[in-house]
Amino acid sequence: MTLHRGDRGPEVADLQRRLKARGYDLATDGVYGPGTDAAVRLFQRAHELGVDGVAGPATRAALEGVAHPTPAASSGAGPRLEFLERPCAADCLRLRSGSIDRVVVHGTDGTFEGTGAHFATIGRSPATATHYTIARDGRIARHAPEAAALNHAAGVNSRSIGIEHEIRLTPWRGRTHFPLADYPEAMLAASAALVREVCARHDIPMDRTHIVGHSEVPGATHVDPGPGWDWASYMARLGGGSQPGSGSV
């Protein structure tokens, strides 16, 4: 049975449940509306199917068959990473226009919980979000499937995965949640483990051409992850190198 935008009923609800189980954020209301259409398109692109937003035989077979690896699945040796599901608002999700070949390291300048709540707020302009946020204690929130492009880093949105880190780069008047320009061990260890998985999943070289700071993307107006971020030490954690490149995209 082929399903498309405008359809309603239990078959649509089943489709929505299967998409939701794969990490796509949408309601399971049995209505094939814009959110379901967008999720189907993202799934089709991620699984190299024809991208038309229609849940035809090939798309439904891919959803109903043996599960493909998802962003939550570990891609190598070591313990499986666990994620807190903190979906961003539906209006943050975009279709990618190409393959993924960059990881962009961000800093929140705010709290882990506050960042997740901000990303979940619909109707923001611009509708920014990253794929993940890492807390100072090593918890990892997942905000969107890696198949989705997000507005997080100017000219590299369509080709990159964005990862926020719970840090503070500017003084806060009357707020002392955590120290200025401090990068805890638990956060860095979790970040390195996640980046290794992302790079393995997308065949991204672990060097400073392909793993960059938010401050290093073309046209950047941000300074995160900040001048105190030790790139040499961070790249050593990944098992990657500082060359080729030095943070240029």
N, C-alpha and C positions, 0 to 999 in steps of 0.2 A: 504494500500500500504506500503510495506516495503522499507525503504531507507537505503543505506549503502555507505561506502566510495567508491568514484569514480562516484557516481550518480551526475547528473546535472539537473537543471530545476526549475520551479516555486514551485514544491512540496518541494524541498530542501530549497529554499528561505523562504517558509512558516515555515518549521521546524526551520530554523535559527532564524527567527523573534520571534518565541515562546520561544526558548531558551534564546534569548537576553532579552526578557521581564521578564524572571526569574532571571536575573542578571548575566548570563554567557556572557563572553566577546568574541565575534566572529563576523566576517564579514557576512553580509546578501547578499552574491554574487551568491547564487544558486549553489555553488560548494561544494560537500560533501568531503572536504579535511581533513587534519590532525586536524585543529582547530575545525571543526564540530564534528569529531570523538571523540576528547578529551572532548568536552562539553557534548556530549551524554553520554559518560561513567561516567562523574561526576554526571550528572542528574540521571542516572540509580542507581549509588551507593547511592546517597542522598535519593532516593525514594524506596530503597530496591527492585530494579528490577534486572533481570539478566544483569550483566555487560559484554557487548560484543561490544559496539560501533555501534550497528545496531538499527536503529529506526523502530522497528517492531510494531505490533498492541498494545502490552502492554505499550511500551514506548510512542507511539503517543497518546494513550488514556489518559495516565497520564498528558501529556503536554496539551491536548486539553480539558480535563475535568475541574472540579472545581479546582481552583488554590490551591495548597498546600501552607503552610506558607513558606515565604522566609526569608532570613536574614534581610530584611528591615522591617519585620512585628513585631509589639510589642507583647511581650509574657506575659504581666501582667498589673497590674494597673499602672496608670500614663500616661503621654503624649507619643504619638508615636514619636520615634526617627526618625530624618530625616538624610539622607545620601547624600553626594556629590559623584557621581559616578566617580571614578578615577581608571579605570581598569589597573591592572598591565599587563606587556607583556605576551603574550600567552605562552612563553617558561618558565614562572614561575610556571604554573599550573601542579600539580601532582595528581595522584589518591591516595586516602587514603588506608591504609592497615588495618584499624581497626576503632573503635569508638573514639569519641572526649571526652576526660576527663581532659583536662588541658587548662588553659588560661595563656599565657605568656605576661607579661608586659614589653614593650620595651621603650627606649628613643631614639629619632632620632639623637640628637646632630646636628641638622640642622633644616631647616624650613619646615613647613607643605607643601607648594607648591613644594619646592625642592624635598622633599621625594616622593611625588606623581609622579613628572616628572622622578625621578630616577627609580622607580619601573616600569614605563611605557616603559623604554628603552629596546628594544629587543637586544639579543645577548650579554648581560653581563655575566661574569663568575666570581663567581657563580651568578645564576639568583635568587637573593634573593627578598623577598617581605613579607609583613604582610597582614593580612586580612583588617585591619583598621588602620587609623592614626587619632589622635585627636589633633586638633589645640589648641593653648593657649586660644582662645576665645570660645572654646566649639564646633566648627564645627567638624563633623566627616566625613572623606573620607572612602569610601568602595573600596577596591582594588581587591577583589576576592570573589566568593561565599564561604561560610563556608564549603561547600561540598568538596572544593579543599584543598589538602595538599600543603603547601608552604615551601620553604627553608628559615626558619627564626630562628630556635632554635635547631640546632644540633640534638640530639637523640630523640627529642619529636615532630618533624615536623608532623609525620603522625597522632598524637593523640591530637594536640593542635590548638587553635586559637591564632594568634598573633596580638597584638594591640600596635602600636607605639604612643608615646606622644611627642609633640613638645617641647623638652627641650634641654638644653645645659649642658654637663658635663665636657667639656674641654675648656681651653681658646682659643679664636679665635683672631688671629693677624689681626687688622684692621677691624674687623667685630663686630658690636654691635647690632644684631637683637633683642636679649633679654638677660636678666641677667643670670649669671652662676648659675646652680643648683637651679632654681626657678620653682615652681609648682603651677600655678595659679588656683584659685578656680573654674573658669568656665571649665577648662580642667579636673580637678579632678571630678567635678560633672558629666560631660558628660561621663567620663570614667566609673564611678561607675554605671551609668544608662545602659551603653552598656554592661558591664560585667554582671550585673544582668540579662539582656535579654539573653545573650549568655549562661549563666549557666542554666537558666530556659529552654531554647530551647534544651539543650543537657543533662539535668539532672546532671550537674556538681556540686558537693558540694562546697559551698563557704567557703573554708578554705585554710590555707596556704600550704596544700599538693597539692591542685589542682589549686591554683592561685599563680603563681610564677613569679619572675623576670627573665629577660634574663640572668642575672649573676648567677642564681641558677640552670640552667639546666645542665645535665651531660656534662662534658668537656668544660664548658663555658670559653670563652676568653674575654668576654665583661663585663662591669661593670654597664650597665644600668639596671634599671632606676636610679641607683646612690645611694650613701650612705645617701643622704638627703631625699629619698623617705620614708615617714612615713607609714610603713605598718600597724601599729596598727590603725591609724586614717583611712587609706584607707579601711581596712577590716570592720571598724565600719560603714563606708558609705554604704558598700554593705549589711550590716546586717548579715555578716558572722563572723566567729571567726578566731583567730590566731592559733587554734589547731583543729584537730590534725596536726602534722607536723609543720615545721617552714621554709618553702620554699624549702624543699628537694623534688626532683621529683621521 
